[in-house]
Amino acid sequence: MSAARVFAASLAGCPVFDPVGDRVGRVRDVLVVYRRTRPPRVVGLIVEVPGKRRVFLSIGRVTSIGSAQIIMNGEINLRRFEQRGGEVRVLAEFLGRKVVLRDRSGEATIEDVALEQESPGEWAISQLFLRRPRTSPSPFAKGATITARWEDVREKTTKGEPQSAEQLIATYSDLLPADLASTLLDLPEERRYEVAEELPDDRLADALEEMPEKEQVEILSHLEDTRAADVLDQMEPDDAADLIAQLSDERGEALLDLMEPEEAQDVRLLLSYEPESAGGLMTPEPIIVSPDATVAEGLALIRRHELAPALGAAVCVTLPPYEPPTGRFLGMVHFQRMLRYPPMERLGTLLDEGLEPVRADSSAAEVARILASYNLVSVPVVDENHRLVGVVTIDDVLDYLLPADWRSHDAEEDRRILESASTGTIPVRPNRPGRRIPRGPR
């Protein structure tokens, strides 16, 4: 059932369904246009469909709007959305603007807007949810909140002035990294850099890991070296190495010097390998245990919420030391096998005897064949002395196999890639640049 009123912020990420119940995509923003004497009119929704493509859905095609789902009729036009003059995106450009109350009671900031149905297929902004400036010097204090009608306020800033970066970040605080990256790339260039400056280090690191290399470099180039190094510290070592490899030798070495020593050491190790080798693809932070560790200890290690699923699929057993490069590599124990044994069973007795590690200089193609042949999600990587230096996971190999610009592919391009894959002609990272190895100690 369609709601008569809904708040714009609650629509972010809301699923869109067609009349038969098939999911079409997710709402990314609400598009409005100003009117001379009446509140802004909603003209449509910006919807993200499979393939990360942003398309326009006219409000006239929407039959039901609620905070949990949106239902449309007919078919959606898959032409990529392009904002026209006079159109304003509510979430990206409107929230966070300053207004002055016409009763002369002061200024306030728009935190949300209520969209109300005027007639079938016609929606407009009806109310504004506002926050007054804080009156206490305490950093934890917040100003009072009020609601006001559109006609009760006037904008303090020009219509082209964007919302504060802090407000935009709060609006998208619950987005997954891939969605956050897509949202950032959808912003105007200068706006993107402004928001990147305000994002916490870990959130910006997550978003950068999901972006094409060109946009990664552009955003990093707008950060001061100290901030850039802090963000690189938060990235996975292999992603940080790929990003640093795209920078000049001088800046790459400068950032490595500013990073935490342990993080920089992992990145330097990866940069020392050829990019399309097992060493170049691997993650140098697998779970490593001694042969005397128990099943209970192994399960506790893979249970950590921050651990990527592919890394949590198995633990590596080595002799001391237990930091790469370790002592002699003994084998791996997969989590499914651990589940079949009592908690106090020693992991050294449960090694997978059939799994051979690959050398760090093995080709990426060879690693991909091993993962596919033995239905694995990870394979250990050792050096010439049979010491464990990392593991290559299935996501590392997928990143190698897909075209370098796969994140920007739309649905039609994805279809062509899948057809190429079915005929064995899929391109393997065309024009993939090699890593530059920054000068300095290894």
N, C-alpha and C positions, 0 to 999 in steps of 0.2 A: 504494500500500500504506500502511496506517495505521501511524504510528509509535507505539510503546508509551509514549514519553515525548517531550515537546516543550516548549521554553521559551516562556513567554508573550510576551516581547518580540519574538520572531521571527515571531509571528502578526500583528503590526501591519501592515496593508496587504495581507495575504495574500489572494489571490483565492479566491472561493467559486464552485464549479461545481455544476450539477445533474447527475443521472445520465447525461444524453446529451451532456455536455460544454459546455453553454452557460454562459457566465459570468453569475452572479447578482449579485455585488457584491464588496465587500472588507471584511475584518475590521477593526473599529475598536477593539474591546476584548473582554475575556473577563469574564463575569459569574459570581461565586461567592457562596455563602452559607456562613456559619459553622456548624459542628456542635459539639455540646457536648464530645465527647471525641475526635473524629477530625479530620483536616485538612479545611479548607474544600472543599466539593464544587462542581464546575463545573456550573452550571445551563444555560448557553448562551453564545452569542456575540452581540455587537452588530455587525451587518453594515450597511454603507452600500450601498444599492442606487441605481440611476440616479435622478437627481433630488435627490441629497444627503439622501435620507431614511434615518434610522437605524431599523432594525427588529431584532426579537429572533429569533434562530434557536436553538431548543431543542437542547441537546446530544444529545438522543435522536434528532434528525433528521440528525445528522452521522454519516456512514459511514466517513470517513477524514480524519485530521488529520495534516498534515505541514508542514514549514517553507516549502514551496513552493506548496502548494495545499490546499484543503479541499473535500471532496465531500459533498454532502447528498443526501437522497432526498426525494421528494414535492415539494410546492410551499411556498414561503416566504410567511408571513403578512406583508402589507405595512402592517399597522397600525403607526403610529409608536411607537417604543420609549419606554416610561416606566419609570423605575427604581422598584422597590418597596422598602418597608422591609425591612431585613435583607440586601438585595443589595449587593454591593460590586464595583465595577469595578476589575479588577486593574491595568491600565495607568494609569488616571487617578487612582485613589485608594489603591492598595495599595503599589505600588513606591515606595520612598523612606521607608517607615515605619521607625521605630526598634524594635529588638528587644533583649532581654537574653537571653544564653545561660544556660541553666539550670545549666551546669557552673561558673558564677560566673567565667567567663573574660572577662567584660566585655560591652560593647554592640556593636551592628553595625547597618548600614543594609541594608534589602532592595533589591537591584539587579535581581533577576529571580527568577522562580519556575518550577519544573519542574512541568508538568501530566502526570499519569500515568494510563493507562487501568486502572481497577480491574476492569472487566468490560465486555462490549459495551454501549455507550451510557452508560457511567458513567466520569467522569473526576474527578480530585481533585488538589489541590496535594500533591506528594510531597516536594519538596526546595526549599530556599531558597538562592539565591546571594547571599551577604552580603559586605559590605565593612566592615572594622573602621575605627575612627577613625585618622587619620594621626598618626604619632608625631614627624614632623619639622616644624619651623616653615616649611620651604620651601613656597611656594605651588604648586610643581610636584609635590610629594610626594603619594602616595596611600597609603591604608591597605591592609593585606593583605586578600586575598579568601579566603573559606572557603565551604564548603557545609554545610548543616545540615538535619536533618529537622524537620518542623513541630513535633513533640513535644519537640524539643530547645531550643526558644526560647519566650519569652513576649513579647507586645507591650509595649513601654514606654509607648506612647501609647494613648489611647482609640480605640475602633474607628471613631469618626466623624472622627478627625483625618486630614486628607489628607496625601499625600506632599509632599516638598519640591518647590517650583516648579522648582528646578534639575534634579531627577531627571525630572520630567515633560517638561521642555524637551529633555533628552537623549533621552528615549524617542521623541519625535517630530521629531528633528533632520533626518531625511531626507524629511519630507513636503513635497510641493509646496505653494506658497502657498495655493491654493484649499483643499487638504485641511487645512492648518494652520488656516486661518480657520474651517473647518467644525468642527474639533476644539475650538478655543477657544470657539466659540458653544455647543458641546455641554456645556461645563463649567458648574457652578453659578456664579451671578453673581460672588460674592465671590472664588471661585477663579479665575475668568477674569481679574479685575483683578490678582490676585497674580501669575499667570503672565505677563501682559502687562508687568508691571513688570520681570520678570527676562529677558524676551526681548531679544536684541540689537536695536539700532535698525533695521537693515536687514531682519531677519526680521519684526519687528512691522510695519514699513512694508508689506512684501509681503502680510502677512495682512490689514491694514486695507484695502488696495486691493481685496480680494476680499469684503469684508463689506458688508451693507446700511448705508445712511447712518446710521440710528438707532444701530446698534451701534458704528459708527465714532466717533460723537460721544460716546457713553457711555464708551468706553474712553479716548478722549483727555481727557475731563473728569476722569479719575482720575489723570492724569499731571501732574507739575509742569510749569510753562511751559517751562523749559529743556529738559527731556526731550522734551516734546511737539514743540518746535521742531526738535530733532535728528531725531525720527522723520519729521516733515514734510519735512525736507531730503532724506531717503532715498526719499520717494515720488515717483512721476512727477508733474510739475508740474500736469497737468490733474486728477489724482486729489487732489492736495493742495489745489488751488483749490476743487474741489467740497466737500471736507471743511471747509475754512475758511469757506466760504460758509454752512455750517449753524450756525456759532458766532455768538455775539454780536459786534457791531462792536468792542467794547472788547477782547475776548480775541483776536479775529482779528487786529487791528492789533498787539496785544502779541506774538503769535506771529510775525507777519511781521517785526517788529523784531528778534526773537531769531534768526531764520533766517539762513543764509549769504546775503550780499547778492545773489549771482548767482541763487541758487535763489528768493529772495524776489522778485526782479525778474521772473522768469518767471511766478510765481504772480500777482503784481499785474497783469501784462499780461493774463492770462486773466480775472481778475476784472473787468477794465474792459469786457469784452464781454458781450453778452446771452447767457445760458446756452444758449439754443437757436439759436445762430448758428454759423457756421463758426468764428469766433474763439473762441466759448465751448467748442466741442468739440475744437479742434485740440490737437496736441502741439507745443510751441514748441522742440523739440530735434531737428529733422530732420538728416540728414547733408547738409552744405553744402560744395561744392567750387567751385573756380574753373574757368573754361572751359579753362584750360591743364593741368588735372590729367589724369593718364593713367588708362587702364582698370585698370592694375595698382594704382594708388593707390585708385581707387574700390572695387575688389574687396577690398582690404585693410581699408577702412573698414567695409564691410558684413559682414565676417567676424568682427567682435568678438562674443564669446559673450554679453555682457550686453545686446546690442541686440535689441529686440523684432522678430520676423519681419516684421511689417507695415512697420516703419521701415526694415528692411534690404532691402526689395524694390526701392528706387530711391534715387538720389542727386539732390539739387537743385543746379543750377548757377546761380550768381549772380555779379554784379560785387561788388567789395569795398565795405563790410566783409562778413565772413562769419559774423557773429552776428546773429540776428534783432533788430530789422528790418535786413535786409541791404541791399546795393546792389540795383540793378535785377535782378529775377528773369528769367533767360534760358530756363529749361526744366528738364525732368527726364530722367534716363537710367535705364531699368530694368535690373536686373541681368542679365536674360536677353539683352538686347542687348549688354551688356558682354562676355558670354561668347562672343559671335560675332566679336569683333574682337581684334586682337593687343594685347599688354600695353601698348605704347607709344602706342596711338591716343589722341588728345586727346578728352576727354569733350565739349568744346564742339562737336565735329563729329557727335555722336551723339544730339543732343537729339530728344525726341519732339515732332514738329511739330504733332501732332493734339491734344495735351493742353493745354487752357486752364485756368489757375488760377481759383479762386473768390475773391471778395472776402470780407474778414473779416466783413462784415455780411450775407452771404448766409445764407438760412435753412438749418437743419439738414435739412429735407425736401428742399431743392434739392440739397444735397451728397449725400444718400442716393440721389437719382435719378441723379446723375452717376456715382457709383461703380457702381450697378447697370447703367446703360446702357452703360458702356464697360468693364465687367469689370475694374475697378481695385481695388487694395487700399489706395491712398492718393491724395489729391489735394492739390496745393499751395494755400496760402492767402496772399493778398497784400493790402496795404493800398491806400489811394487813390493812392499814388505808385508802385505796382507793385513794392513792396519785399516780399520774402518774410518772413512773420511766423510761419509754421509749416506743418504738414500735418495733415489730418484722415485718420486711418486707419480701416480697416473695423471694428476693434474699438470705436473711439469711436462710430461710427454704430450698431453693434449695441447698445451700452449706451444710446444715445438711443432706439432703437426698442422695446426690451424694456420691460416694466413696471418701475417703480422698485423693486419688491420681488422681482425675478426670481430673486435668489440664494436666496430662501427657498421657492421653489416646489417642490412635490413632483411626482412623476411624473404624477399625474392632472391637476394644474394645467398642467404642460407640454403634455400632450395637448390640453387646451382651447385653449391659446395657439396651438399649431400649427394646429388646426382653424380658429381665427379668422384666422390668417395666410393660410390657403389660400382663404378667402372674402373677403379684403381688409378685414376688420373688426378687425384687431389694434389694441389701444389703444396710443397713443404716449405713453409716460411719463406716465400719469395722475397728477394731483396732484403733479407734479414741482416742488419749490420752486425759486424763482429764487435766484440768488446775491445775497447781501448784499455790497456793496462796502465793505470796511473803510475808515474815514476815514484820511487821510494822503496822502503824496505818491504819485503814480503813476509 
